[in-house]
């Protein structure tokens, strides 16, 4: 989580009144941020990733002023119309296809305000922009730019300009090789035949996102009065929120916001839009979650303190709030407004004895084995994109789709785990190899026999990525699991669209197919932009847990002997083709399965 340093003087100027250090410390702590301390004129605050709008002094002061009752309610911003147009060329599709832009005029910049703008940009790049992967931001002096502005892709040799802090023309490839920022973020354009650029009507290069601005027309100074702002990335709505965060901060600094017309090949947009968006919220839902009895009037007051507008069970959410995705997010803000210090604890009348679920112990044992093999654990979101689960894997699985997804990057629940590991590998190509990773988590499959229509299962997935990643190596890894867990298994020939033919098999335990093992097809690696071979194992732990007799909630768990050496295997060392119905026999005897619990025990 990023820690920002704010000028206490600047924050108090935005608040419009004097506040003691003691009150600042108390209210900041209760706002939902991590208060680090006050040293002289500096306030040190840790900002949680879900609140990028608090990364600047104006944004932080806006939230704090509303929370303390100094300036409550929904903050309205006027957006005037400008004559600036941005023409988005179809050449950026598949490279960095979207941008959202705005103009802010009548700024009166000082060195301190320029530092504040730089901090907003840098902190948003790191957090909300995911180190520029999802969003990159450019801010330019408008007086040096002649609209209309063009956003297009050019070959590296066609791109030539002076990057920031260099007074020498460089080509696109030279910037990636020579400039410090180019070396740091060049991997984001790795493998691209063309690089995106912003050009004005005189064909002056303004920037090469997501790398660097032009030193000639892309650097703001204290003489700058009007700025052009662009955010580029892969999801328009995501970029629009990023743009809103920046322009509202500049407006709080005294600037006037002007809209920009975006001309995409298929559609036109006018941004920014700061009128907010409505979300329905039932007071009964709020009271049930919080255990309170809040009236409509009290709800309205709570929302006023958190910067919203509330009327007729509808909440107007500010356009700069990136964290409000579901009504539960609104409930969290109500809890903050109510005051965590005002909640009182109660004892439940039901007596219960806690215990770790057996499958969780099983997962912990598997985790220990994986770490013992030198494999690094990763954690990914349950939400992902449909393309990553299907198109990128050359498969057509039926996935669980969200009804109203906020972004295309997270519009389905993951059907299987392997794409999540590939996404991790894709994001870490700039680190050294081999990269051997694993994840234990939940997958979701459509199943009408369940009340929710969704079946949830626990899965282990392992990916070995490096020059020597192959079927034999991933099978040796699995042999260590089989030995440690005392499993008898077979590997049956199969075909799978994501794997190389002849180098993929189904893992079978007790006549149940519980997983896949094999080498990913080169086309899959090409889809993900991964340049090293990848061998994967995906094992359904829920099914394994059942077929090994470990079903009941109250049963002891037989985890087999502790791991020592790899299990001997009769499979040939050649990775060319898994042996059909080959049985791997651990050297130790199989543990007796635990006795089944009674029905009452199983339902308890």
Rosetta blueprint (number, residue, H / E / L):
1 X L
2 X L
3 X E
4 X E
5 X E
6 X E
7 X E
8 X H
9 X H
10 X H
11 X H
12 X H
13 X H
14 X H
15 X H
16 X L
17 X L
18 X L
19 X L
20 X L
21 X H
22 X H
23 X H
24 X H
25 X H
26 X H
27 X H
28 X H
29 X H
30 X H
31 X L
32 X L
33 X L
34 X E
35 X E
36 X E
37 X E
38 X E
39 X E
40 X L
41 X L
42 X E
43 X E
44 X E
45 X E
46 X E
47 X L
48 X L
49 X L
50 X L
51 X L
52 X H
53 X H
54 X H
55 X L
56 X L
57 X H
58 X H
59 X H
60 X H
61 X H
62 X H
63 X H
64 X H
65 X H
66 X H
67 X H
68 X L
69 X L
70 X L
71 X L
72 X L
73 X L
74 X L
75 X L
76 X L
77 X L
78 X L
79 X E
80 X E
81 X E
82 X E
83 X E
84 X E
85 X E
86 X E
87 X E
88 X E
89 X L
90 X H
91 X H
92 X H
93 X L
94 X L
95 X L
96 X L
97 X L
98 X E
99 X E
100 X E
101 X E
102 X E
103 X E
104 X E
105 X E
106 X L
107 X L
108 X L
109 X L
110 X L
111 X H
112 X H
113 X H
114 X H
115 X H
116 X H
117 X H
118 X H
119 X H
120 X H
121 X H
122 X H
123 X H
124 X H
125 X H
126 X H
127 X L
128 X L
129 X L
130 X L
131 X L
132 X L
133 X L
134 X L
135 X E
136 X E
137 X E
138 X E
139 X E
140 X E
141 X E
142 X H
143 X H
144 X H
145 X L
146 X L
147 X L
148 X L
149 X E
150 X E
151 X E
152 X E
153 X E
154 X E
155 X E
156 X L
157 X L
158 X L
159 X L
160 X E
161 X E
162 X E
163 X E
164 X L
165 X L
166 X L
167 X L
168 X L
169 X E
170 X E
171 X E
172 X H
173 X H
174 X H
175 X H
176 X H
177 X H
178 X H
179 X L
180 X H
181 X H
182 X H
183 X H
184 X H
185 X H
186 X H
187 X H
188 X H
189 X H
190 X L
191 X L
192 X L
193 X L
194 X E
195 X E
196 X E
197 X E
198 X E
199 X E
200 X L
201 X L
202 X L
203 X L
204 X L
205 X E
206 X E
207 X E
208 X E
209 X L
210 X L
211 X L
212 X E
213 X E
214 X E
215 X L
216 X L
217 X L
218 X L
219 X L
220 X L
221 X L
222 X L
223 X L
224 X L
225 X L
226 X L
227 X E
228 X E
229 X E
230 X E
231 X E
232 X E
233 X E
234 X L
235 X L
236 X H
237 X H
238 X H
239 X H
240 X H
241 X H
242 X H
243 X H
244 X H
245 X H
246 X H
247 X H
248 X H
249 X H
250 X H
251 X H
252 X H
253 X L
254 X L
255 X L
256 X E
257 X E
258 X E
259 X E
260 X E
261 X E
262 X E
263 X E
264 X L
265 X L
266 X L
267 X L
268 X E
269 X E
270 X E
271 X E
272 X L
273 X L
274 X L
275 X L
276 X L
277 X E
278 X E
279 X E
280 X E
281 X L
282 X L
283 X H
284 X H
285 X H
286 X H
287 X H
288 X H
289 X H
290 X H
291 X L
292 X L
293 X L
294 X L
295 X L
296 X H
297 X H
298 X H
299 X H
300 X H
301 X H
302 X H
303 X H
304 X H
305 X H
306 X L
307 X L
308 X L
309 X E
310 X E
311 X E
312 X L
313 X L
314 X E
315 X E
316 X E
317 X E
318 X L
319 X L
320 X L
321 X L
322 X L
323 X L
324 X L
325 X L
326 X L
327 X H
328 X H
329 X H
330 X H
331 X H
332 X H
333 X H
334 X H
335 X H
336 X H
337 X H
338 X H
339 X L
340 X H
341 X H
342 X H
343 X L
344 X L
345 X L
346 X L
347 X L
348 X L
349 X L
350 X L
351 X L
352 X L
353 X L
354 X L
355 X L
356 X L
357 X L
358 X H
359 X H
360 X H
361 X H
362 X H
363 X H
364 X H
365 X H
366 X H
367 X H
368 X H
369 X H
370 X H
371 X H
372 X H
373 X L
374 X L
375 X L
376 X E
377 X E
378 X L
379 X L
380 X L
381 X L
382 X L
383 X E
384 X E
385 X L
386 X H
387 X H
388 X H
389 X H
390 X L
391 X H
392 X H
393 X H
394 X L
395 X L
396 X L
397 X L
398 X L
399 X L
400 X E
401 X E
402 X L
403 X L
404 X L
405 X L
406 X L
407 X L
408 X H
409 X H
410 X H
411 X L
412 X E
413 X E
414 X L
415 X L
416 X L
417 X L
418 X H
419 X H
420 X H
421 X H
422 X H
423 X H
424 X H
425 X H
426 X H
427 X H
428 X L
429 X L
430 X L
431 X L
432 X L
433 X L
434 X L
435 X E
436 X E
437 X E
438 X E
439 X E
440 X E
441 X E
442 X E
443 X E
444 X E
445 X E
446 X E
447 X L
448 X L
449 X L
450 X L
451 X L
452 X L
453 X L
454 X E
455 X E
456 X E
457 X E
458 X E
459 X E
460 X E
461 X E
462 X E
463 X E
464 X E
465 X E
466 X L
467 X L
468 X L
469 X L
470 X L
471 X H
472 X H
473 X H
474 X H
475 X H
476 X H
477 X H
478 X H
479 X H
480 X H
481 X H
482 X H
483 X H
484 X H
485 X H
486 X L
487 X L
488 X L
489 X E
490 X E
491 X E
492 X E
493 X E
494 X L
495 X L
496 X L
497 X L
498 X L
499 X E
500 X E
501 X E
502 X E
503 X E
504 X E
505 X E
506 X E
507 X E
508 X E
509 X E
510 X L
511 X L
512 X E
513 X E
514 X E
515 X E
516 X E
517 X E
518 X E
519 X E
520 X E
521 X L
522 X H
523 X H
524 X H
525 X H
526 X H
527 X H
528 X H
529 X L
530 X L
531 X L
532 X L
533 X L
534 X E
535 X E
536 X E
537 X E
538 X E
539 X E
540 X E
541 X H
542 X H
543 X H
544 X H
545 X H
546 X H
547 X H
548 X L
549 X L
550 X L
551 X L
552 X L
553 X L
554 X L
555 X L
556 X L
557 X L
558 X L
559 X L
560 X L
561 X L
562 X L
563 X L
564 X L
565 X L
566 X L
567 X L
568 X L
569 X L
570 X L
571 X L
572 X L
573 X L
574 X L
575 X L
576 X L
577 X L
578 X L
579 X L
580 X L
581 X L
582 X E
583 X E
584 X E
585 X L
586 X L
587 X L
588 X L
589 X L
590 X L
591 X L
592 X L
593 X L
594 X L
595 X L
596 X L
597 X L
598 X L
599 X H
600 X H
601 X H
602 X H
603 X H
604 X L
